[in-house]
Amino acid sequence: MTVRIVTDSTCDLPHALAEELGVTVVPLTVIFGDDAPLRDGIDILSAEFYERLRSSARLPKSSQPSVQAFHSAYEAIPEGDEIVSIHVSSRLSGTLNAASVAREELATSRHIELIDSYSVSIGLGAIVIDAAKAAGGGASVAEVVAVARRSMDRVHVICLVDTLEYLQKGGRIGRAQSMLGTLLSIKPILHVENGEVAPLERVRTRAKGIERLRELATADRTIRRLMVAAGGDDGVAVAFAESVAHDLPHTEIQIAQIGPVVGVHTGPNSLGICTVRRD
């Protein structure tokens, strides 16, 4: 019996990679002012989003997928296939709850396993990649779930942001709230801990922040995967990946973008990494 992976657009996986892995991505939405909601990665892509973000007088908002969106995604998967649905941390979004309601509505016709990743962006993406590769290799639904949960224990997401303004106004600042009011020209380095945003370190300049990310990325040279994503400037992510590749010769390095929905909260000029330890 085939296992199919469903996730949401906060995974920030490149579209081509998601297609290659056979992953169904349910989009969240971005809303600029009174405009109609835009589906992340469908109606609005990263380049356009960051351009609008810089020029918009009002900060955009993000919204979780509807129950119907999950209902449709699950029903589009061939009958008889089992589903493992892996989503953004429930401490950051109500996305998992919408997926849970859809699962209940389909309980008599579908076997759907839900997983709270307790992560976001490329951290969620790394977990989804591992699960999708296991599913593609013929693993059972129980085995795919086990792979995803092992991956959850091994991912660490770290992000350098220009400002905490976006996280604060978007209501996702979590324990990084403690850094407000003390930053001035300091650049915060945040990480995802227990499913929420938490402060990690602070540096005085963006250049020092990027250098610190390099140190954190290469601290364990046995990591099996490094994912790098930038908000609004792909060249930054590419340059970062190239700068650490020599120190990580046995590590798979992948480049992504911080997509519109995550970008609502991290803002422009953010740079994130996700390290995945070996089993």
LUMTI-575165 format. One record per residue: x, y, z of N, C-alpha, C in turn. Coordinates in steps of 0.02 Angstrom, whole numbers, padded with zeros to 5 digits, always signed. Layout:
<rs>
XYZXYZXYZ
...
</rs>
This chain:
<rs>
+00043-00059+00000+00000+00000+00000+00045+00062+00000
+00031+00110-00044+00072+00170-00051+00057+00220+00004
+00109+00252+00028+00101+00305+00078+00115+00372+00044
+00070+00419+00053+00077+00486+00023+00089+00537+00079
+00131+00586+00063+00148+00638+00111+00111+00703+00093
+00078+00731+00144+00046+00797+00136+00079+00844+00187
+00091+00905+00167+00118+00955+00213+00085+01022+00197
+00111+01076+00224+00085+01142+00210+00141+01187+00185
+00122+01244+00158+00171+01286+00123+00223+01319+00168
+00214+01315+00234+00266+01342+00277+00329+01298+00277
+00327+01241+00243+00386+01199+00238+00441+01231+00196
+00421+01279+00153+00468+01315+00111+00512+01270+00067
+00484+01213+00047+00520+01170+00000+00514+01199-00071
+00568+01197-00110+00562+01218-00180+00508+01176-00215
+00469+01208-00257+00414+01175-00290+00437+01112-00328
+00493+01118-00363+00518+01061-00402+00536+01002-00358
+00563+01016-00299+00582+00962-00253+00520+00928-00225
+00469+00967-00207+00407+00939-00182+00375+00893-00234
+00376+00916-00296+00348+00875-00351+00388+00811-00360
+00454+00817-00358+00497+00758-00367+00484+00706-00313
+00472+00729-00252+00460+00684-00196+00388+00661-00191
+00344+00689-00233+00274+00670-00231+00236+00697-00171
+00258+00754-00146+00229+00785-00086+00173+00833-00106
+00115+00826-00074+00061+00873-00083+00069+00930-00033
+00069+00992-00058+00080+01051-00016+00015+01092-00014
-00014+01098+00045-00075+01137+00054-00055+01209+00072
-00076+01258+00032-00052+01326+00045-00088+01363+00100
-00050+01400+00141-00078+01450+00183-00088+01513+00140
-00115+01565+00168-00127+01625+00129-00095+01687+00161
-00081+01736+00118-00055+01801+00138-00107+01853+00119
-00117+01901+00163-00168+01953+00151-00136+02021+00160
-00135+02061+00106-00112+02130+00109-00172+02177+00116
-00178+02208+00173-00233+02255+00184-00301+02224+00171
-00339+02258+00128-00406+02234+00112-00408+02192+00048
-00350+02175+00022-00347+02135-00039-00370+02064-00025
-00386+02028-00078-00407+01958-00072-00347+01917-00048
-00360+01863-00010-00305+01820+00012-00268+01790-00047
-00202+01785-00039-00159+01756-00091-00129+01691-00066
-00137+01639-00106-00111+01574-00085-00034+01572-00092
-00003+01554-00038+00070+01550-00033+00098+01502-00086
+00141+01528-00129+00173+01486-00179+00131+01474-00240
+00070+01499-00241+00026+01490-00300+00007+01558-00328
-00028+01598-00288-00048+01665-00310+00007+01716-00299
+00052+01702-00254+00108+01748-00242+00171+01708-00226
+00225+01725-00261+00289+01692-00250+00335+01737-00209
+00391+01711-00190+00434+01747-00143+00457+01815-00169
+00480+01818-00231+00506+01881-00258+00454+01936-00255
+00394+01921-00279+00341+01971-00278+00322+01988-00206
+00320+01939-00162+00300+01952-00093+00347+02001-00060
+00413+01990-00064+00460+02034-00030+00460+02104-00060
+00449+02108-00125+00443+02174-00156+00383+02212-00128
+00326+02178-00122+00267+02210-00093+00276+02225-00019
+00310+02181+00016+00321+02190+00088+00359+02254+00101
+00410+02267+00060+00451+02327+00070+00412+02391+00056
+00364+02388+00010+00329+02448-00010+00261+02457+00023
+00237+02406+00058+00170+02408+00087+00168+02452+00149
+00116+02495+00152+00109+02539+00210+00086+02500+00271
+00053+02444+00260+00028+02402+00316+00060+02333+00311
+00077+02306+00369+00106+02239+00369+00053+02189+00348
+00071+02142+00305+00023+02090+00286+00009+02042+00343
-00042+02003+00335-00059+01950+00383-00057+01883+00349
-00053+01831+00388-00055+01763+00360-00115+01727+00390
-00138+01676+00354-00196+01638+00378-00186+01564+00361
-00208+01522+00406-00202+01450+00397-00249+01425+00341
-00236+01366+00314-00282+01338+00264-00350+01322+00295
-00401+01322+00254-00467+01303+00278-00471+01227+00285
-00521+01205+00322-00534+01134+00327-00548+01105+00258
-00584+01143+00218-00601+01119+00150-00538+01110+00108
-00488+01153+00117-00426+01146+00079-00392+01079+00095
-00392+01060+00158-00364+00995+00176-00409+00938+00152
-00473+00947+00158-00521+00897+00134-00507+00882+00060
-00500+00935+00020-00488+00927-00052-00421+00894-00065
-00369+00913-00027-00303+00884-00037-00303+00810-00021
-00336+00790+00033-00339+00720+00051-00379+00680+00000
-00435+00708-00022-00477+00671-00070-00445+00664-00138
-00398+00708-00155-00364+00704-00220-00314+00647-00223
-00296+00620-00166-00249+00563-00164-00287+00499-00180
-00259+00457-00222-00294+00396-00243-00321+00355-00186
-00381+00329-00195-00411+00286-00144-00367+00225-00130
-00362+00206-00068-00321+00149-00049-00252+00169-00025
-00229+00229-00045-00165+00252-00020-00173+00280+00051
-00122+00271+00091-00122+00298+00159-00086+00366+00159
-00102+00407+00207-00077+00476+00208-00043+00491+00274
+00016+00521+00269+00050+00549+00327+00053+00625+00315
+00020+00662+00358+00011+00734+00350+00052+00770+00404
+00104+00806+00383+00154+00835+00428+00152+00911+00424
+00145+00944+00481+00130+01016+00477+00170+01059+00525
+00166+01124+00512+00198+01176+00551+00177+01169+00625
+00221+01188+00669+00209+01182+00741+00141+01211+00760
+00104+01173+00800+00039+01196+00824+00046+01255+00871
+00106+01270+00894+00117+01328+00937+00128+01392+00895
+00131+01384+00829+00141+01441+00786+00082+01453+00739
+00039+01403+00730-00015+01408+00681-00071+01358+00699
-00131+01374+00676-00188+01328+00684-00195+01280+00627
-00143+01276+00585-00146+01233+00526-00160+01160+00543
-00126+01135+00594-00136+01065+00613-00208+01052+00635
-00238+01100+00668-00307+01091+00690-00354+01085+00630
-00343+01126+00578-00384+01121+00518-00376+01053+00485
-00314+01028+00483-00302+00962+00455-00336+00908+00496
-00337+00916+00562-00368+00867+00606-00443+00863+00595
-00475+00921+00586-00548+00921+00573-00562+00886+00506
-00521+00900+00456-00531+00867+00391-00522+00792+00397
-00473+00771+00436-00462+00699+00446-00523+00667+00478
-00552+00700+00527-00612+00672+00560-00669+00665+00511
-00676+00712+00466-00730+00709+00417-00721+00651+00368
-00658+00630+00359-00644+00576+00311-00625+00511+00346
-00639+00507+00410-00616+00450+00451-00639+00383+00425
-00697+00379+00394-00723+00314+00371-00694+00293+00304
-00662+00340+00268-00638+00323+00201-00562+00330+00192
-00528+00361+00239-00456+00373+00232-00418+00357+00296
-00358+00330+00288-00313+00322+00345-00263+00379+00342
-00269+00426+00388-00226+00486+00389-00192+00491+00456
-00126+00491+00455-00086+00502+00516-00064+00575+00516
-00079+00611+00571-00059+00681+00577+00003+00686+00622
+00049+00730+00602+00109+00742+00642+00118+00817+00651
+00124+00837+00714+00144+00905+00731+00221+00906+00730
+00249+00942+00682+00322+00941+00674+00358+00979+00730
+00323+01023+00765+00354+01068+00813+00410+01107+00780
+00403+01120+00715+00453+01158+00679+00418+01201+00627
+00457+01234+00585+00430+01279+00535+00483+01290+00481
+00461+01313+00424+00504+01330+00368+00548+01270+00349
+00613+01281+00340+00655+01227+00316+00664+01171+00368
+00647+01185+00431+00647+01131+00480+00592+01081+00464
+00532+01107+00452+00476+01065+00429+00494+01033+00363
+00525+01071+00318+00544+01044+00253+00591+00985+00259
+00640+00989+00304+00687+00934+00314+00652+00871+00337
+00604+00879+00382+00566+00821+00407+00525+00791+00351
+00494+00833+00311+00453+00810+00255+00496+00772+00204
+00556+00797+00190+00600+00763+00143+00615+00692+00167
+00632+00684+00230+00648+00618+00257+00587+00571+00252
+00529+00597+00270+00468+00556+00268+00452+00537+00196
+00458+00584+00150+00442+00571+00080+00490+00520+00049
+00554+00524+00068+00602+00476+00041+00586+00406+00068
+00567+00402+00132+00548+00337+00160+00487+00309+00125
+00437+00352+00113+00376+00331+00079+00391+00309+00008
+00434+00347-00026+00453+00329-00094+00491+00264-00098
+00523+00245-00043+00560+00182-00041+00518+00122-00021
+00453+00134-00013+00408+00079+00002+00394+00066+00075
+00413+00113+00118+00402+00104+00190+00327+00104+00206
+00309+00068+00259+00239+00067+00281+00222+00134+00315
+00158+00145+00328+00138+00207+00359+00170+00213+00429
+00174+00159+00466+00205+00161+00532+00279+00177+00527
+00312+00150+00476+00383+00163+00467+00395+00235+00446
+00352+00263+00404+00358+00333+00383+00350+00379+00442
+00300+00365+00484+00289+00405+00544+00350+00402+00589
+00379+00343+00597+00439+00335+00639+00498+00375+00611
+00506+00373+00545+00560+00412+00513+00550+00487+00526
+00488+00510+00517+00473+00581+00529+00489+00601+00601
+00471+00559+00647+00482+00576+00718+00556+00574+00736
+00594+00529+00706+00666+00529+00717+00697+00593+00689
+00673+00613+00630+00698+00674+00599+00682+00735+00642
+00623+00736+00672+00604+00792+00716+00654+00801+00772
+00681+00746+00797+00729+00749+00852+00798+00774+00830
+00809+00777+00764+00876+00791+00739+00881+00858+00703
+00826+00893+00692+00828+00957+00657+00837+01015+00706
+00873+01064+00683+00881+01126+00723+00878+01185+00674
+00829+01227+00684+00819+01285+00641+00844+01347+00676
+00886+01386+00641+00915+01447+00667+00905+01502+00615
+00887+01562+00637+00873+01615+00589+00900+01682+00613
+00934+01717+00569+00956+01785+00580+00904+01832+00550
+00877+01877+00590+00828+01925+00564+00853+01996+00574
+00829+02041+00531+00849+02111+00536+00816+02145+00596
+00754+02124+00610+00714+02155+00662+00662+02106+00689
+00642+02117+00751+00589+02076+00780+00520+02105+00767
+00517+02160+00731+00454+02194+00719+00401+02149+00688
+00421+02110+00639+00373+02069+00604+00347+02012+00648
+00391+01980+00685+00369+01927+00731+00324+01955+00785
+00341+02015+00810+00300+02044+00863+00230+02061+00839
+00226+02096+00782+00161+02117+00757+00121+02059+00730
+00154+02005+00710+00119+01946+00686+00099+01899+00742
+00119+01914+00803+00100+01873+00860+00137+01807+00865
+00195+01802+00834+00233+01739+00835+00300+01745+00870
+00307+01797+00910+00373+01812+00938+00394+01763+00992
+00346+01732+01027+00363+01682+01077+00410+01708+01130
+00459+01667+01148+00506+01686+01201+00557+01738+01179
+00559+01753+01113+00603+01806+01089+00578+01874+01112
+00518+01876+01142+00492+01938+01171+00543+01968+01220
+00582+01926+01252+00630+01950+01301+00684+01993+01271
+00692+01991+01204+00745+02029+01172+00720+02099+01153
+00655+02111+01154+00628+02176+01134+00652+02230+01183
+00663+02289+01155+00682+02345+01197+00755+02348+01214
+00793+02296+01195+00864+02296+01212+00908+02293+01149
+00876+02293+01090+00914+02277+01030+00950+02336+01000
+00917+02392+00993+00946+02450+00959+00973+02428+00891
+01038+02429+00882+01066+02408+00818+01086+02335+00817
+01069+02299+00870+01088+02228+00874+01044+02185+00831
+01073+02135+00798+01036+02089+00756+01023+02024+00796
+00959+02005+00801+00944+01944+00840+00953+01880+00799
+00980+01830+00831+00982+01762+00804+00932+01721+00845
+00884+01692+00811+00831+01655+00844+00835+01581+00825
+00802+01539+00863+00796+01469+00842+00727+01443+00862
+00711+01385+00836+00648+01353+00853+00662+01301+00907
+00629+01310+00964+00640+01266+01021+00572+01246+01049
+00560+01180+01053+00496+01155+01078+00437+01185+01041
+00447+01195+00977+00391+01217+00935+00377+01291+00934
+00418+01331+00966+00407+01403+00965+00472+01441+00954
+00466+01505+00937+00524+01546+00925+00556+01566+00991
+00622+01558+00995+00658+01574+01057+00722+01610+01040
+00745+01653+01084+00809+01688+01072+00868+01640+01078
+00917+01649+01035+00978+01608+01039+01038+01652+01056
+01050+01701+01013+01107+01746+01025+01090+01815+00996
+01134+01863+01007+01126+01928+00976+01195+01951+00952
+01197+01983+00895+01260+02008+00867+01249+02081+00847
+01304+02117+00835+01298+02189+00825+01287+02208+00752
+01307+02166+00706+01297+02183+00635+01273+02122+00597
+01245+02134+00538+01222+02079+00496+01281+02035+00474
+01337+02067+00458+01396+02029+00437+01418+01981+00491
+01419+02005+00553+01438+01961+00609+01386+01906+00619
+01322+01923+00606+01269+01873+00612+01278+01817+00562
+01295+01835+00500+01305+01784+00449+01366+01741+00466
+01418+01773+00491+01477+01735+00511+01461+01687+00568
+01419+01710+00614+01399+01666+00670+01358+01607+00644
+01315+01619+00595+01277+01564+00566+01324+01513+00534
+01377+01538+00502+01426+01491+00473+01457+01447+00528
+01474+01477+00583+01503+01439+00639+01454+01387+00664
+01391+01406+00671+01340+01360+00695+01326+01304+00644
+01329+01321+00581+01315+01272+00528+01370+01219+00525
+01431+01239+00541+01488+01192+00534+01514+01167+00601
+01479+01182+00654+01502+01159+00721+01505+01084+00725
+01456+01050+00694+01457+00977+00690+01466+00959+00617
+01526+00938+00600+01542+00925+00529+01518+00857+00506
+01481+00822+00548+01454+00757+00528+01380+00762+00510
+01349+00822+00512+01278+00828+00496+01265+00799+00426
+01206+00769+00418+01192+00737+00353+01158+00784+00305
+01126+00837+00331+01094+00885+00286+01097+00955+00315
+01109+01003+00271+01105+01073+00289+01059+01107+00238
+01008+01140+00264+00964+01178+00221+00975+01252+00235
+00977+01292+00182+00989+01363+00188+00935+01400+00151
+00906+01451+00182+00852+01489+00150+00858+01562+00168
+00846+01605+00119+00848+01677+00129+00781+01708+00114
+00768+01764+00145+00707+01801+00133+00718+01859+00087
+00704+01849+00023+00707+01905-00025+00770+01909-00067
+00821+01871-00052+00883+01875-00092+00914+01806-00097
+00898+01771-00151+00924+01703-00160+01000+01700-00161
+01031+01754-00185+01104+01755-00189+01138+01748-00122
+01105+01773-00070+01133+01768-00002+01136+01695+00020
+01083+01658+00006+01081+01587+00024+01132+01547-00015
+01138+01562-00079+01187+01527-00121+01258+01541-00097
+01273+01604-00083+01340+01622-00059+01355+01589+00008
+01305+01586+00051+01315+01554+00116+01330+01480+00107
+01291+01447+00066+01302+01375+00054+01371+01362+00026
+01393+01404-00020+01460+01395-00049+01514+01406+00003
+01501+01451+00050+01553+01468+00100+01563+01412+00151
+01514+01368+00160+01521+01315+00209+01532+01246+00178
+01525+01242+00112+01528+01177+00078+01594+01141+00091
+01649+01178+00091+01715+01147+00100+01720+01113+00168
+01688+01143+00218+01692+01115+00286+01642+01059+00298
+01597+01049+00251+01546+00997+00259+01546+00951+00197
+01602+00916+00184+01608+00877+00123+01561+00818+00119
+01536+00794+00175+01493+00736+00176+01420+00754+00192
+01405+00817+00184+01339+00842+00201+01301+00862+00138
+01238+00841+00134+01195+00862+00079+01171+00933+00094
+01185+00980+00049+01167+01050+00059+01112+01068+00009
+01058+01095+00034+01002+01115-00009+00985+01188+00004
+00966+01222-00049+00950+01293-00046+00875+01302-00058
+00844+01344-00018+00772+01357-00025+00760+01432-00017
+00698+01451-00015+00679+01520-00002+00634+01522+00059
+00640+01575+00099+00591+01586+00151+00530+01614+00116
+00477+01575+00114+00418+01592+00075+00377+01648+00105
+00324+01667+00068+00282+01724+00090+00253+01718+00160
+00224+01660+00178+00191+01656+00243+00242+01661+00299
+00297+01625+00296+00348+01631+00347+00379+01701+00344
+00386+01729+00284+00414+01795+00276+00373+01850+00307
+00307+01840+00313+00265+01888+00349+00292+01900+00419
+00320+01848+00449+00341+01852+00519+00416+01863+00528
+00457+01843+00479+00529+01853+00486+00552+01917+00451
+00513+01942+00403+00531+02003+00369+00584+01993+00315
+00600+02048+00280+00651+02043+00227+00721+02037+00257
+00767+02013+00216+00838+02007+00233+00852+01955+00287
+00805+01911+00300+00817+01857+00348+00858+01801+00314
+00894+01765+00354+00934+01709+00330+00928+01652+00380
+00905+01595+00357+00895+01539+00402+00934+01477+00381
+00951+01437+00430+00983+01373+00417+00946+01319+00457
+00949+01259+00431+00924+01200+00468+00977+01146+00462
+01003+01125+00519+01049+01069+00521+01012+01005+00540
+01031+00950+00509+01000+00886+00524+01055+00837+00545
+01055+00818+00609+01106+00772+00633+01097+00703+00603
+01151+00666+00600+01145+00596+00578+01113+00554+00632
+01083+00497+00610+01050+00452+00657+01102+00421+00703
</rs>
